[in-house]
Amino acid sequence: MKLAIGMPWYDGPDVKTFALYQDIFMYFGQLRERTIFRESIGKDKFDELLPSLPDLHPNADANPTIEDYDRMGKLDIALIDYSQTSLVGKARDLIVEQALSWDADYLFMWDADMKFEYSAFLNLWRHNVPMVGALAFTARPPFYPVIMKIIEKAGTNNEPVFTSEIVFDYPKNKLISNVDVGGAIAFGASVLLLDMNIFKQIPQPWFYSTGCGEDFYFCTRCHEFGIPRYIDTSVKTSHKRWDVDFVSEAYYEEYIKNNKELYISSWPNSAKTFDLEESVVQ
């Protein structure tokens, strides 16, 4: 299997994520070495030895099973870094072009201001779906999950126009798709795994930078071309705030608990979601 790791960073990794990324690169290197070792000694002997081999990581989900190794085969990895651009959408498109030229099977992209578990890649990859993201939240208050329902309207000459509706009450700790949000799902690309066959079905541009975000634009393109899209809300991330903290699911839930009025003023149609007294929503 050929895995491209894409890094559409603004100006290199954040100082608070750099050490994590170094360790994750080491993890991927060890994973690749393990697949090469398996190929060199043969599948049967490797499968017999696997229980006695040291874990790649203390997190059990970060360690491949025999079934994972069977599907993965020999793992080749390419690191594709576009870190000196303010146009993240353009950087994502360039990463896709490089991954296609390398004939990658999968593209694993993450942004420079994200933290995630070592198990994120395998947990996303095990779903064996065309496009799956991890759970992420915005970096500026009022924070919200980057999960949206695509709202399609007829524009000029009846061409489709896409807007979005935030999904605050997303199902937790499960793989979710259209049916779980009551419409066509869209989400952020902060930690994202893509089957490269997607890009053989959809012409460029893929991640076009618009006012709605290049990741939302890509989701609308996938929607138009019938590409299924999923989020695994059990794969958690933390998003670097523009000050000192990281926004995780726990941080978001505590913040929303203490700032319900702020959310109602921003999204008045979501009163039931925020569990406010009716008298507050006026």
Backbone bond lengths (Angstrom), bond angles and torsions (degrees), N, CA, C in turn:
res aa  C-N    CA-C-N  psi(-1)  N-CA   C-N-CA  omega(-1)  CA-C   N-CA-C  phi
1 M - - - 1.458 - - 1.521 109.78 -
2 K 1.330 115.30 137.62 1.459 120.51 179.66 1.533 108.44 -107.62
3 L 1.323 114.58 116.24 1.456 121.66 -176.92 1.523 109.76 -112.58
4 A 1.331 115.96 120.24 1.460 121.21 172.99 1.521 107.96 -95.20
5 I 1.326 116.10 133.35 1.457 121.43 174.65 1.520 107.15 -108.95
6 G 1.326 115.83 115.86 1.458 120.81 -175.08 1.514 111.83 -106.35
7 M 1.328 115.84 136.86 1.462 121.46 -176.82 1.522 110.15 -128.49
8 P 1.340 117.55 89.85 1.469 120.96 179.59 1.522 110.79 -85.67
9 W 1.315 116.06 73.41 1.457 120.64 -172.75 1.520 110.89 -93.73
10 Y 1.334 114.92 149.91 1.461 119.93 177.63 1.531 110.80 -70.26
11 D 1.322 116.02 -51.72 1.467 119.68 -174.85 1.523 109.56 -150.03
12 G 1.325 116.04 48.24 1.456 119.64 -176.96 1.516 110.32 80.64
13 P 1.330 118.01 170.87 1.463 121.51 -176.20 1.517 112.26 -67.96
14 D 1.322 115.64 148.80 1.457 121.33 174.80 1.521 109.31 -62.54
15 V 1.328 116.27 148.50 1.462 120.42 -177.36 1.528 111.29 -59.70
16 K 1.325 117.36 -27.21 1.463 120.44 -178.15 1.515 112.65 -88.05
17 T 1.310 118.49 -2.17 1.468 121.03 178.00 1.529 112.47 -118.07
18 F 1.331 117.62 -11.93 1.465 121.36 -172.82 1.524 112.31 -57.78
19 A 1.336 116.61 -46.58 1.470 119.84 -178.00 1.525 111.02 -63.24
20 L 1.332 116.54 -39.65 1.460 120.23 177.76 1.516 110.94 -60.18
21 Y 1.328 116.91 -44.96 1.457 120.10 -177.86 1.525 111.52 -65.60
22 Q 1.322 117.39 -37.98 1.465 119.49 175.63 1.532 110.34 -58.33
23 D 1.324 115.76 -45.07 1.470 119.85 -179.93 1.530 111.16 -65.43
24 I 1.327 117.01 -38.94 1.465 119.86 -179.90 1.526 110.82 -66.72
25 F 1.338 116.87 -37.63 1.465 119.29 175.66 1.525 110.15 -62.33
26 M 1.327 116.47 -39.19 1.467 119.99 176.24 1.531 110.60 -62.02
27 Y 1.313 116.00 -41.22 1.475 120.45 178.64 1.526 110.32 -60.06
28 F 1.327 117.51 -46.55 1.464 120.11 -179.93 1.532 110.50 -64.15
29 G 1.334 116.82 -37.39 1.458 119.67 177.38 1.516 111.80 -62.84
30 Q 1.332 117.24 -41.66 1.464 121.12 178.12 1.521 111.22 -67.70
31 L 1.331 116.09 -36.62 1.461 119.66 176.95 1.525 110.47 -62.52
32 R 1.312 116.19 -43.11 1.469 119.84 178.51 1.532 110.84 -62.97
33 E 1.329 116.80 -44.44 1.465 120.41 179.28 1.527 111.15 -60.37
34 R 1.320 115.71 -37.30 1.462 119.29 179.69 1.528 110.69 -64.62
35 T 1.323 117.67 -39.37 1.475 119.89 179.30 1.525 110.97 -69.38
36 I 1.337 117.14 -34.18 1.466 120.32 177.45 1.532 109.90 -67.58
37 F 1.330 115.93 -41.45 1.465 120.99 177.10 1.526 110.44 -60.51
38 R 1.323 116.50 -41.90 1.468 121.36 178.62 1.528 110.62 -60.64
39 E 1.326 115.97 -42.97 1.460 120.32 179.86 1.523 111.24 -65.77
40 S 1.340 116.74 -35.92 1.465 120.27 -175.04 1.527 112.58 -73.36
41 I 1.346 117.07 -34.16 1.471 118.52 -177.29 1.526 112.52 -99.92
42 G 1.317 116.31 -9.68 1.455 119.96 179.65 1.519 112.36 97.58
43 K 1.311 115.26 147.24 1.468 121.84 -174.76 1.528 112.14 -59.51
44 D 1.321 117.15 -48.05 1.470 120.07 -173.95 1.527 111.16 -62.90
45 K 1.327 116.40 -45.35 1.464 119.38 -179.05 1.527 110.34 -66.68
46 F 1.337 116.65 -40.05 1.465 120.56 179.64 1.529 110.42 -63.06
47 D 1.336 116.40 -45.29 1.463 120.04 -178.60 1.527 110.86 -61.63
48 E 1.344 115.89 -34.07 1.462 119.84 177.84 1.521 111.26 -69.71
49 L 1.350 116.22 -35.89 1.466 121.27 -177.94 1.527 112.95 -80.62
50 L 1.325 118.09 -23.62 1.459 121.87 -169.00 1.529 113.83 -51.22
51 P 1.329 120.56 -45.23 1.471 118.85 -179.30 1.520 114.06 -60.01
52 S 1.337 117.27 -24.43 1.466 120.14 -178.21 1.527 112.81 -94.98
53 L 1.326 117.61 -7.37 1.456 120.48 179.89 1.530 110.46 -76.86
54 P 1.338 117.74 147.50 1.470 119.43 178.43 1.524 110.97 -63.86
55 D 1.319 115.90 145.33 1.458 120.23 177.26 1.525 110.30 -65.07
56 L 1.325 115.14 147.35 1.460 119.54 174.10 1.523 111.03 -72.36
57 H 1.325 115.46 -26.77 1.466 119.84 -179.18 1.527 108.46 -159.17
58 P 1.352 118.00 150.12 1.467 120.22 178.64 1.525 113.84 -61.54
59 N 1.323 117.70 -27.66 1.462 121.03 176.30 1.525 108.33 -70.42
60 A 1.318 116.05 116.37 1.475 120.55 -173.78 1.521 111.90 -58.87
61 D 1.336 117.46 -37.04 1.465 120.47 -177.86 1.525 112.78 -68.46
62 A 1.329 117.24 -15.12 1.462 120.87 179.37 1.518 112.34 -86.17
63 N 1.327 116.89 -0.72 1.456 121.34 -179.46 1.529 109.69 -106.17
64 P 1.329 117.35 121.01 1.471 119.87 -177.24 1.525 112.22 -63.43
65 T 1.310 114.73 146.17 1.459 121.62 172.58 1.534 108.91 -88.86
66 I 1.320 116.58 173.24 1.463 120.23 175.41 1.526 110.14 -58.17
67 E 1.334 116.10 -40.23 1.470 119.94 178.38 1.524 111.25 -62.67
68 D 1.328 116.59 -38.83 1.471 120.22 177.31 1.523 110.54 -62.26
69 Y 1.326 116.52 -46.31 1.470 120.11 -179.87 1.526 111.01 -63.23
70 D 1.325 117.15 -37.78 1.465 119.92 178.39 1.521 110.69 -60.56
71 R 1.305 116.31 -45.09 1.466 120.59 -177.77 1.528 111.71 -72.75
72 M 1.315 116.56 -34.50 1.459 121.26 -174.77 1.526 112.30 -76.87
73 G 1.317 116.46 -39.17 1.459 118.93 -173.89 1.521 110.31 63.97
74 K 1.336 116.46 -149.06 1.460 119.84 175.12 1.525 108.59 -75.49
75 L 1.323 116.19 126.80 1.466 121.23 -177.28 1.522 110.22 -94.23
76 D 1.324 115.73 122.22 1.465 122.05 170.53 1.521 108.04 -109.53
77 I 1.328 116.21 141.93 1.465 121.00 -174.38 1.522 109.64 -129.52
78 A 1.329 115.69 135.92 1.469 121.97 172.35 1.523 108.14 -123.46
79 L 1.337 116.57 129.48 1.463 121.80 175.38 1.517 108.46 -96.07
80 I 1.335 116.37 123.82 1.465 121.39 -178.06 1.521 107.31 -120.70
81 D 1.327 116.30 113.28 1.460 122.04 -172.26 1.528 110.28 -119.09
82 Y 1.334 116.11 115.71 1.469 121.19 170.22 1.521 106.89 -117.94
83 S 1.320 115.76 89.25 1.457 120.02 -168.31 1.524 114.06 -108.33
84 Q 1.302 119.01 -0.32 1.462 119.84 -176.89 1.523 110.10 -119.49
85 T 1.327 116.13 60.58 1.453 120.09 178.46 1.508 109.73 -149.51
86 S 1.329 116.76 143.26 1.457 121.30 175.31 1.528 110.57 -90.78
87 L 1.334 117.25 -6.89 1.463 121.69 -179.99 1.523 108.48 -100.96
88 V 1.318 115.81 90.01 1.460 119.69 -174.90 1.522 110.86 -64.56
89 G 1.330 117.20 -36.00 1.456 119.34 178.05 1.511 112.12 -60.13
90 K 1.337 116.50 -42.85 1.465 120.60 177.64 1.524 110.41 -63.78
91 A 1.334 116.32 -41.33 1.462 119.88 178.28 1.525 111.01 -61.27
92 R 1.319 117.22 -41.56 1.464 120.14 179.31 1.532 110.44 -63.35
93 D 1.329 116.79 -43.23 1.464 119.65 178.79 1.529 111.23 -62.15
94 L 1.335 117.07 -41.10 1.470 120.32 178.46 1.527 110.89 -64.38
95 I 1.321 116.74 -38.01 1.467 120.41 177.02 1.523 110.27 -62.57
96 V 1.330 116.44 -44.15 1.467 120.10 178.74 1.524 110.36 -61.26
97 E 1.327 117.30 -43.35 1.467 120.60 179.15 1.519 110.92 -58.73
98 Q 1.342 116.85 -45.08 1.459 120.32 179.24 1.525 111.42 -64.65
99 A 1.338 116.45 -41.06 1.473 119.93 179.22 1.524 110.95 -64.18
100 L 1.329 117.17 -39.11 1.461 120.57 177.02 1.521 111.54 -64.96
101 S 1.329 116.17 -41.56 1.472 119.52 -179.27 1.522 111.30 -65.91
102 W 1.322 116.99 -28.00 1.464 122.38 177.23 1.534 111.44 -84.76
103 D 1.342 116.00 -6.45 1.463 122.41 -179.17 1.525 111.59 63.71
104 A 1.331 115.93 43.02 1.466 121.29 179.30 1.525 110.65 -67.40
105 D 1.323 114.71 149.67 1.464 120.58 173.59 1.525 110.97 -86.48
106 Y 1.335 115.66 -37.82 1.461 121.38 -178.48 1.523 109.79 -136.59
107 L 1.329 114.23 153.23 1.461 121.83 173.87 1.520 107.88 -124.26
108 F 1.335 115.36 121.28 1.471 121.99 176.54 1.516 107.10 -108.62
109 M 1.354 116.63 111.11 1.462 121.19 -177.59 1.518 110.38 -111.81
110 W 1.325 114.95 140.59 1.462 117.96 168.98 1.524 109.41 -145.18
111 D 1.334 115.54 155.72 1.455 121.98 -177.70 1.520 111.07 -93.03
112 A 1.325 115.30 159.45 1.459 121.30 -170.93 1.517 114.16 -69.91
113 D 1.323 117.29 -14.33 1.465 120.06 -175.54 1.527 111.85 -109.97
114 M 1.333 116.71 26.39 1.461 121.19 -178.03 1.528 111.52 -114.29
115 K 1.329 115.37 143.62 1.456 122.31 167.64 1.528 108.16 -113.61
116 F 1.334 115.43 143.74 1.459 120.08 178.48 1.519 109.03 -157.92
117 E 1.323 115.65 165.97 1.457 120.89 -176.95 1.530 111.09 -78.41
118 Y 1.321 116.37 155.15 1.458 121.72 176.40 1.525 111.31 -59.56
119 S 1.319 116.14 -27.39 1.460 121.09 -177.63 1.525 113.10 -78.28
120 A 1.347 117.85 -4.94 1.465 120.72 -173.09 1.526 111.79 -56.85
121 F 1.332 116.52 -48.33 1.468 118.86 -176.90 1.522 111.48 -59.41
122 L 1.332 117.38 -53.63 1.460 119.59 -176.10 1.526 111.69 -63.45
123 N 1.332 116.63 -39.71 1.464 118.77 -179.38 1.522 111.73 -65.11
124 L 1.321 117.77 -35.43 1.464 120.28 176.15 1.528 110.64 -73.68
125 W 1.314 116.46 -43.65 1.471 121.78 -176.40 1.529 112.01 -64.95
126 R 1.319 117.04 -33.75 1.463 120.90 -178.27 1.522 113.20 -63.90
127 H 1.314 117.92 -19.60 1.471 119.88 178.65 1.530 111.33 -70.74
128 N 1.326 116.62 -23.54 1.472 120.99 176.92 1.531 111.61 55.00
129 V 1.346 115.49 50.01 1.461 122.37 178.04 1.532 108.44 -121.52
130 P 1.336 117.75 162.30 1.476 119.45 -174.81 1.527 114.52 -63.72
131 M 1.340 117.01 -34.50 1.462 120.33 -172.63 1.513 108.74 -151.34
132 V 1.330 117.71 122.13 1.459 120.35 -179.42 1.522 109.25 -145.86
133 G 1.327 115.28 133.81 1.455 121.13 -179.99 1.514 111.63 -115.47
134 A 1.336 114.85 166.24 1.458 121.67 174.43 1.528 109.31 -94.43
135 L 1.312 116.33 163.00 1.463 121.94 179.34 1.521 109.83 -72.49
136 A 1.340 116.39 126.71 1.468 120.69 -179.17 1.528 109.44 -141.70
137 F 1.325 114.48 161.55 1.456 121.73 -178.61 1.526 109.44 -129.97
138 T 1.323 115.71 159.21 1.453 120.33 179.35 1.527 110.40 -67.79
139 A 1.335 115.63 161.69 1.462 121.14 -175.44 1.526 113.25 -98.41
140 R 1.334 117.18 -8.85 1.468 120.57 -179.49 1.526 109.63 -118.28
141 P 1.334 117.62 143.24 1.458 119.50 176.38 1.528 111.06 -73.44
142 P 1.331 117.46 151.94 1.475 126.31 -4.88 1.525 110.48 -73.64
143 F 1.323 116.20 128.00 1.458 121.86 -174.58 1.524 110.97 -71.70
144 Y 1.317 116.00 149.71 1.461 120.28 175.67 1.529 109.30 -155.09
145 P 1.336 116.50 157.06 1.468 119.72 177.91 1.527 110.09 -66.64
146 V 1.311 116.04 139.70 1.468 119.91 179.88 1.538 108.10 -86.36
147 I 1.316 113.45 62.58 1.467 123.48 176.20 1.523 106.22 -129.19
148 M 1.308 116.36 126.42 1.455 120.23 -174.15 1.516 111.01 -134.03
149 K 1.310 114.59 156.82 1.454 122.12 169.58 1.529 107.10 -104.33
150 I 1.319 116.06 127.83 1.465 120.74 -179.81 1.526 109.22 -75.39
151 I 1.334 115.84 126.20 1.458 121.96 175.95 1.529 107.49 -106.44
152 E 1.316 116.43 116.67 1.469 121.31 -176.48 1.526 110.17 -104.11
153 K 1.325 115.87 129.08 1.465 122.24 178.36 1.523 109.04 -129.00
154 A 1.306 115.27 163.57 1.466 120.48 176.85 1.521 108.99 -89.09
155 G 1.323 116.18 125.88 1.455 120.99 178.37 1.512 111.94 -102.94
156 T 1.325 115.76 -152.16 1.453 120.82 178.45 1.521 110.53 -58.90
157 N 1.351 115.65 136.51 1.471 121.75 -178.28 1.528 112.01 57.27
158 N 1.339 115.03 26.44 1.472 121.54 178.65 1.521 114.14 62.81
159 E 1.332 116.73 18.47 1.464 119.43 174.26 1.531 108.84 -74.47
160 P 1.336 116.92 144.65 1.466 118.86 -176.09 1.532 112.33 -68.55
161 V 1.319 115.75 139.18 1.459 123.17 174.27 1.527 106.57 -120.27
162 F 1.330 117.05 131.92 1.459 120.81 -175.10 1.525 110.81 -111.93
163 T 1.318 115.34 128.24 1.454 121.69 168.42 1.523 107.03 -123.26
164 S 1.323 116.72 -177.31 1.461 118.13 -174.44 1.523 111.78 -137.46
165 E 1.319 113.84 160.29 1.461 122.71 174.77 1.517 107.51 -131.46
166 I 1.328 117.02 124.59 1.460 120.96 -176.78 1.533 110.23 -68.63
167 V 1.328 115.57 138.89 1.464 121.53 177.58 1.530 107.51 -101.02
168 F 1.319 116.45 96.96 1.459 120.64 179.96 1.522 111.94 -78.35
169 D 1.317 116.93 -38.60 1.471 121.01 -174.70 1.526 110.86 -96.52
170 Y 1.321 116.07 58.05 1.460 121.27 -179.56 1.537 110.41 -72.34
171 P 1.324 118.40 148.26 1.473 120.69 174.69 1.523 110.31 -66.33
172 K 1.297 116.56 136.31 1.463 121.33 -175.01 1.526 111.50 -92.42
173 N 1.331 113.48 146.47 1.469 122.41 170.10 1.519 113.40 55.56
174 K 1.329 115.73 45.66 1.461 119.78 176.53 1.524 109.24 -155.54
175 L 1.305 114.54 166.03 1.459 121.07 174.77 1.526 107.77 -81.86
176 I 1.343 116.89 121.13 1.458 119.72 -176.52 1.527 110.40 -118.98
177 S 1.331 114.67 155.02 1.455 121.17 -179.47 1.524 108.45 -147.09
178 N 1.326 116.86 -157.42 1.470 121.14 -175.71 1.524 112.89 -52.56
179 V 1.319 116.62 -46.99 1.456 120.40 -173.45 1.524 111.73 -61.75
180 D 1.324 117.59 -27.16 1.464 121.44 -176.43 1.521 112.94 -80.91
181 V 1.327 117.25 -16.84 1.469 120.03 -179.98 1.525 111.74 -113.38
182 G 1.313 117.31 3.00 1.452 120.89 177.34 1.513 114.06 72.23
183 G 1.322 117.00 29.82 1.467 121.44 -179.87 1.506 110.16 168.11
184 A 1.341 115.95 -167.22 1.466 120.72 -178.49 1.524 109.76 -74.02
185 I 1.327 116.92 123.81 1.457 121.88 -174.19 1.526 111.83 -86.05
186 A 1.322 114.78 145.16 1.469 122.60 172.17 1.521 107.24 -139.14
187 F 1.339 116.35 157.53 1.462 119.25 -178.19 1.523 110.17 -161.74
188 G 1.321 114.88 170.70 1.459 120.86 -179.08 1.514 112.06 -76.28
189 A 1.337 114.68 161.18 1.465 121.38 -176.73 1.523 112.08 -105.90
190 S 1.317 117.51 25.06 1.470 120.04 -173.93 1.518 112.83 -65.40
191 V 1.330 118.48 -38.71 1.469 123.86 171.63 1.525 105.74 -138.21
192 L 1.323 115.91 108.92 1.470 120.42 -164.86 1.523 110.91 -143.89
193 L 1.333 116.31 136.35 1.460 122.04 175.39 1.522 108.84 -116.17
194 L 1.336 115.59 130.41 1.459 121.68 -174.88 1.524 110.80 -128.92
195 D 1.331 115.86 133.30 1.453 121.87 168.38 1.531 106.77 -75.37
196 M 1.320 117.95 126.81 1.461 120.65 -173.12 1.524 113.00 -68.20
197 N 1.319 117.54 -14.31 1.470 119.10 176.35 1.524 112.12 -62.89
198 I 1.333 116.77 -22.33 1.466 120.50 176.62 1.521 110.60 -54.02
199 F 1.320 115.58 -43.42 1.467 120.61 -171.90 1.529 112.43 -78.93
200 K 1.329 115.62 -7.02 1.461 119.88 172.20 1.530 110.92 -89.02
201 Q 1.336 115.75 -10.92 1.467 121.24 179.28 1.526 112.25 -102.08
202 I 1.327 116.11 -28.70 1.462 120.75 -175.42 1.530 109.10 -110.85
203 P 1.327 118.41 123.59 1.475 119.65 177.75 1.526 111.24 -75.20
204 Q 1.331 115.49 160.22 1.460 119.97 175.48 1.530 110.33 -67.98
205 P 1.368 115.42 157.24 1.469 128.14 -0.15 1.519 111.83 -77.39
206 W 1.334 115.69 151.14 1.454 120.73 178.19 1.527 110.60 -98.56
207 F 1.319 115.84 -60.66 1.470 120.58 -178.64 1.532 108.98 -106.42
208 Y 1.303 115.23 75.98 1.469 120.13 -177.47 1.526 109.49 -82.95
209 S 1.324 117.11 126.67 1.465 121.38 -177.85 1.525 110.29 -74.12
210 T 1.336 115.39 112.60 1.460 121.68 178.83 1.520 108.51 -127.14
211 G 1.314 116.10 177.48 1.459 119.85 177.49 1.512 112.79 -62.87
212 C 1.320 116.97 -24.04 1.471 121.56 178.85 1.517 112.53 -86.93
213 G 1.327 117.96 -8.11 1.453 120.56 -178.84 1.513 112.40 102.66
214 E 1.331 115.26 141.70 1.460 119.73 -177.03 1.525 112.11 -68.35
215 D 1.334 116.89 -28.69 1.463 119.49 179.43 1.529 111.06 -73.50
216 F 1.334 117.30 -38.80 1.465 119.32 175.51 1.527 110.06 -64.02
217 Y 1.340 116.49 -40.89 1.465 120.14 177.94 1.531 110.47 -58.43
218 F 1.333 116.65 -44.48 1.465 119.67 -179.60 1.532 110.85 -62.93
219 C 1.329 116.72 -38.93 1.466 119.37 177.94 1.527 111.23 -63.23
220 T 1.343 117.42 -37.70 1.468 119.03 177.85 1.524 110.60 -67.19
221 R 1.332 117.38 -35.27 1.464 120.25 176.41 1.533 110.27 -64.29
222 C 1.333 116.09 -43.89 1.467 119.71 177.65 1.520 110.36 -62.93
223 H 1.311 117.17 -39.01 1.463 121.65 177.52 1.531 110.27 -60.50
224 E 1.328 116.55 -45.50 1.465 120.52 -179.35 1.522 111.99 -62.55
225 F 1.340 116.59 -33.94 1.460 120.83 -176.49 1.533 112.73 -97.76
226 G 1.319 116.56 8.80 1.464 119.98 174.57 1.510 115.13 73.06
227 I 1.336 118.37 27.55 1.461 122.01 178.89 1.531 109.22 -87.04
228 P 1.332 119.13 120.67 1.470 120.75 178.52 1.529 110.95 -65.17
229 R 1.336 116.01 142.26 1.455 122.14 -177.57 1.533 109.18 -129.16
230 Y 1.322 115.99 138.44 1.460 121.41 -175.47 1.527 110.73 -137.35
231 I 1.323 114.98 153.69 1.466 122.10 167.92 1.520 107.26 -127.51
232 D 1.319 115.66 136.15 1.459 120.38 172.29 1.529 107.03 -99.65
233 T 1.332 116.54 103.96 1.462 119.45 -176.36 1.525 112.45 -77.82
234 S 1.335 117.01 -0.73 1.463 119.84 172.01 1.527 111.45 -86.60
235 V 1.335 117.14 -14.04 1.470 121.71 177.02 1.523 106.82 -91.81
236 K 1.329 115.83 100.40 1.462 121.70 -171.52 1.528 111.45 -88.93
237 T 1.320 114.91 149.82 1.461 121.40 172.99 1.526 108.62 -133.99
238 S 1.323 115.44 167.68 1.463 122.33 170.40 1.517 107.46 -128.19
239 H 1.341 115.96 135.03 1.464 122.19 -174.68 1.527 108.45 -109.82
240 K 1.325 116.51 125.59 1.468 121.19 -178.53 1.520 110.81 -62.43
241 R 1.337 115.48 121.95 1.456 120.33 174.05 1.528 109.80 -69.93
242 W 1.318 115.40 170.00 1.455 119.39 177.42 1.524 111.24 -81.07
243 D 1.327 117.00 7.23 1.465 119.86 171.35 1.520 108.51 -125.74
244 V 1.324 119.26 -115.64 1.466 118.10 -168.20 1.528 114.59 -105.81
245 D 1.309 118.94 -17.25 1.457 120.47 -170.71 1.521 112.74 -100.82
246 F 1.330 114.35 171.07 1.455 122.22 170.54 1.528 108.06 -113.17
247 V 1.316 116.74 140.22 1.455 121.47 -179.03 1.525 108.87 -95.25
248 S 1.317 115.59 107.75 1.458 122.62 176.33 1.530 108.24 -107.41
249 E 1.318 116.73 179.58 1.456 119.68 177.21 1.526 110.67 -61.89
250 A 1.322 117.19 -42.68 1.465 120.44 179.88 1.534 110.90 -64.93
251 Y 1.334 116.52 -41.01 1.470 120.58 178.30 1.523 110.23 -62.09
252 Y 1.336 116.45 -44.86 1.462 121.57 179.86 1.524 111.25 -60.71
253 E 1.331 117.40 -44.87 1.455 120.71 -177.71 1.523 111.64 -65.06
254 E 1.325 117.20 -38.64 1.460 120.40 177.53 1.527 110.87 -68.98
255 Y 1.325 116.32 -40.13 1.461 120.81 -179.94 1.522 111.11 -64.02
256 I 1.309 117.04 -44.94 1.462 120.49 -177.78 1.532 110.67 -67.85
257 K 1.331 116.62 -32.51 1.455 120.77 177.95 1.530 110.88 -62.38
258 N 1.323 116.02 -35.99 1.460 121.07 -176.38 1.525 113.92 -93.62
259 N 1.329 116.69 -2.70 1.467 119.75 -175.63 1.528 111.70 -138.15
260 K 1.305 116.90 40.00 1.463 120.14 -175.30 1.525 112.39 -61.31
261 E 1.341 116.71 -40.18 1.462 119.44 -179.34 1.521 111.66 -60.83
262 L 1.332 116.62 -36.48 1.454 121.14 177.93 1.527 110.64 -61.89
263 Y 1.324 116.73 -40.92 1.456 120.17 -179.85 1.525 111.54 -69.56
264 I 1.320 116.49 -38.93 1.455 119.43 179.51 1.524 110.91 -65.91
265 S 1.321 117.20 -38.19 1.461 119.14 178.37 1.521 111.34 -66.58
266 S 1.326 116.66 -30.26 1.469 120.66 179.61 1.519 112.20 -84.63
267 W 1.340 116.35 -36.09 1.468 121.23 -178.12 1.526 109.14 -132.76
268 P 1.321 118.29 73.96 1.475 121.83 -173.64 1.521 114.12 -60.63
269 N 1.317 117.99 -21.55 1.465 120.17 -179.56 1.526 112.90 -81.37
270 S 1.328 116.50 0.47 1.466 120.23 -175.56 1.528 112.53 -108.03
271 A 1.333 117.41 25.70 1.466 120.64 -176.40 1.522 112.35 -56.35
272 K 1.328 117.15 -43.88 1.461 119.93 -178.00 1.523 111.20 -64.59
273 T 1.315 115.92 -35.31 1.464 119.84 179.35 1.519 111.05 -61.69
274 F 1.330 116.32 -40.25 1.463 120.06 -176.21 1.519 112.71 -89.50
275 D 1.346 116.62 1.08 1.459 121.44 172.43 1.521 112.24 56.51
276 L 1.344 115.89 46.84 1.457 120.09 178.58 1.512 110.36 -98.13
277 E 1.333 115.00 155.10 1.447 119.75 173.31 1.534 109.21 -64.01
278 E 1.310 115.84 143.83 1.454 119.61 -176.69 1.519 112.00 -58.77
279 S 1.337 117.52 -30.81 1.463 120.81 -178.12 1.518 112.47 -66.04
280 V 1.341 116.83 -23.63 1.460 120.34 -179.92 1.513 110.81 -74.59
281 V 1.335 116.37 -30.17 1.455 121.09 -173.80 1.521 108.77 -90.90
282 Q 1.293 117.25 82.14 1.468 122.95 -178.48 1.525 109.24 -131.43
